[in-house]
Amino acid sequence: MEADDLGADDLGPWGGDWLDPKEHVAVELEAGRRRSLDLLAPLDDGQLLRQHSPLMSPLAWDLAHVGNYEDLWLVRALGGSPVGPHHDRLYDAFRNPRADRPSLPMLGPDGARAYLAEVRGRALDLLERREWDPADGLLRAGFVYGMVLQHEHQHDETMLATLQLMASPGYRPPSGGPRSSEQGGVPVGPEEVLVEGGPFVMGTDSDAWAYDNERPAYVVDLGPFRIDTHPTTNAAYLEFVEAGGYRERCWWSEAGWAWRTEAGLEHPGTWRRHGRGAWTHDRFGWEEDLPGEEPVQHVCWYEAEAYAHWRGRRLPTEAEWEKAASWDPGLGAKRRFPWGDGAPTPARANLGQRRFGPAPRGSLPEGASAYGCQQMVGDVWEWTSSDFRPHPGFRAFPYREYSEVFWGSDYKVLRGGSWATHPSAVRTTFRNWDYPIRRQIFAGLRCARDA
């Protein structure tokens, strides 16, 4: 088995039924921008300028940052005249920690929208004039356009996390508001599946939109393991809470227990207890009964680790997660998504804010992986046990600050995307990472064990 025997498509995701890949780029960029603006349309200027949590940026800062990133990569990097170089210091995420951003002289909402529009006009003009050069890493298969589009979609998810933290009144998106969760029936099938030991290809050399941390592909030989068929549900996690899991030191690592004690954690971030045995949760400022069959979300890595220990399990490594999600043992081949290489559909994955929350367990059998794991892409990001480390042979591209500066044990890897993740910004090789204390993200877990 050779890691580079995966094939390649010169047009990557811009191919398919589109006769003109540049037209495809323009359509996707416009759809992404409309999604960003629609997401914030229900908010007034005060809500856009306010910092709703010290963990998050003011929404107006996020919006202008998206424009500045596009100015850097779809205008200046491709030879165009910069639109707002004087904004670079304001919207540099490394120069300005989130806690400091409210004090910056940032653009107001109208100014941010005007900046976005001016940058986009110049970027589309360059798109029409510049040829895609296979020898240019930025333009090969339109990589830089996919990078910028994914960046905007990722900031939409970040802004959704801010909206979840926003105080009342509740947020109602233009689509009509967060939908109360319908309960799914108990799915038929095993609680966990066996993934046989042996080699598989981790990462990718051929995906046109893959980031540097997903490359290069290489062969990993794993021992056999078992992994949960579905993500951990609210009902399952509630058993841990009501069994005293947050009060018993034995389930927690030393660092996890110290954080649980300091932060006063007693349950997932959005849950509320009402008397004996009655639980609700907050969904964007609207309180509803805790939906037992939905995957649990808003748990940090320490909570996920403690729950897995309580169950007599562990978190999967990210290599185990990727094999269970992507490898087809019958063909000895990699899948871009758990179900295959076909694009995500509502029947395969809960992505792109369709439901404004996770889908009940067992709702998406058409999205199962070759091993039978369901809901591995969409619904909730899943914590793994792994630190964020480079693949062997890693090379930073197109800038060190995307991945390289984060390597190390400070960050834990999450996989799979959430209900808020856009379908174009996730795949079985995509790697997310965050501090183990973070739980404002739409993150949950599934458990594993040695076979």
C-alpha positions, 0 to 999 in steps of 0.5 A: 500500500502506497500513501500516494496511490490516491489519484488526483483531480486537477479541478478538485471540488470545482469540477463535476457538472460545472463547465466553468470552474471559475463560475463555480468559484463565483457562485460559491463565494456569493453563497458563502457571503450571503450566508454570513450576512443572513446569519447576522441580519436579525441583530442590531448594531449594538448586538454586533459591536458588543462582546457577548463573551470574553471567549469570543470576538464582537461579531462586527470584528469577525465580519470585517476579519473575513473581509481582511482575510479575503483582501490578503489572499484573493486580492493582494496574494494574486497581484491585485491592489489592496483594499484596506491595508490599514485594517491589517493590524486591527484584524490580525487574529494573532496580534489581537487576542479576543479579550482585547478586540472590543477596545480596538477602533474596529469598523462598525457594522455598515463599514464592515459590510462596505469593506466586504463588498469592496474586497469582493468586487476586486476579488471577482475581477481578479478571478476573471483575469487570472489563469489557474497555474498548476505550477502555482501552489495558490492557484493549482486547482483553485486552492486559494479560493477554497481556502478563503471560502472555508475560512468564511464558513468557519467564521460563520460557525464561530459566530454561531458559537457567539450567538449561543452565548449571547444573552436573552432575548433569544436569537432567531435566524431568518429561517424562522428560529431554532427548531425544537428537536424531534425525538428519534426512535431507538435505532436498530443495531449494535452499540459499537462496531469492530474496526479490524487491525491493520494499515490504512492511509491517513491524511490526503495528497489529492484533496484540492481543498485540504489544509497543510495539516491534513498532508501528506498522506501516510500509512498508519498500522493500527491494532484492532479496536471497538468504537461507538456506532453513534455519538454519545447522546444527552440521555447517556451523558445524563446518566453520568451526571446523575450518577455523581460523575462531576463529584467523583474524583476517580473519573477525572485526570489530575488536570481535568479535576483541577479545571472542573473544580476551578470552573465549578462544572456540574453538567454540560454548558447549556444544561439547566436543572429544574428540581429532581430529575427535570432538565432543560437546555438553552438553544440560542436563548430559547429554553426547551426540554433536554432532547435525550436522543440528540448527541451531547454538545458543549462539553470540553475535552476534560469532560469527554475524557471523564465520561469515557472513563466512567463508561469503562472506555476511552476517547479514540485516537484521531488515527482510530477516528479517521480509520473508522470514518474513512477507510473501506476495508473491502476496497483497501481505499480511502473515502472523502466522506464516511459514505463515499466520495459523493457530496453531503446530502441531508440524508447523509449528514446534518451540516450547514445549519439545516436544523440548528442543532444535532439530529437524533441518534440513528437519524442518518443511516445513509451516512454510515461509514464502511464499518457501520459508524453513523453521524461521524460527519456533522452533528457534533465535533468529536474530541479525540485523545490526540494532541495536535501534531504534524503528519510526517513530512509536513510542510507549512503552506501557505502560511505558518500561522494556520497550523504550525504555530499550534503544534504540541500538547496544549491542543487536542484534536476534534474531528467530524464537523458539527451541525453548524459546519458548512458541507464544503468545510469538512471531510474525513481528513479535516482536523480541528483543534482547541484547548481541552477546557473549551466547550463553547464549540459544538463539541461532543464525543464517541467512545472507543476501547481496545478489542 
